């Protein structure tokens, strides 16, 4: 196995949540009268770069943005359809890492709803530590949260990799002095280029399964 410690992003990486998040975003734009002249697919491409990029592109005011994020965090029966669900291969990959002597960690901009999803889908047992937005670290690609995870778990940087579906995810790892990987990346960035063609990541994979095999994780 190439690495022992895998630090994971949540949205778009372990959970297929962007159809859900995009619906909440589009509803917010329509409700605020901001959707006219915008193409839904283009808004999604900006959202897949970062929430901040989407906010700037659409001109979404702070109050509308806050309402959008809060609505995207509704859980259970109140969750906006389509619901967020783990990618089909997420459990197998996380489990295989643990079976091979590795450990999984979470670093997400999402709040503790991420932990609710882990509990709901039976994934919590595969994780050693978590960083959610409640800890108040600077946003990705800042390295602060990754460094904190490494310090409090006494991790060797050479044995760590940060895995996400967006450049800012992996860069938070690279800025902390560890490897970075891009997985489950979207088909095109806002300018039409492929993320895989322009990424600064050490590894790129179109699925978690492909990434796991690239990492030499036995059992995948």
Buried (B, 14 or more C-beta within 10 A) or exposed (E): BBBBBBBBBBBBBBBBBBEBBBBBBBBBBEEBEBBEEBEEEEBBBBBBBBBEBBBEBBEBEEEBBEBBBEBBBEEEEEBBEEEBBBBEBBBBBBBBBBEBEBBBBBBBBBBEBBBBBBEEBEBBEBBBBBBBBEEEBEBBBBBBBBBBBBEEBEBEBEBBBBBBBBBBBBBBBBBBEBBBBBBBBBEBBBEEEEBEEEBEBBBBBEBBBBBBBBBEBEEB
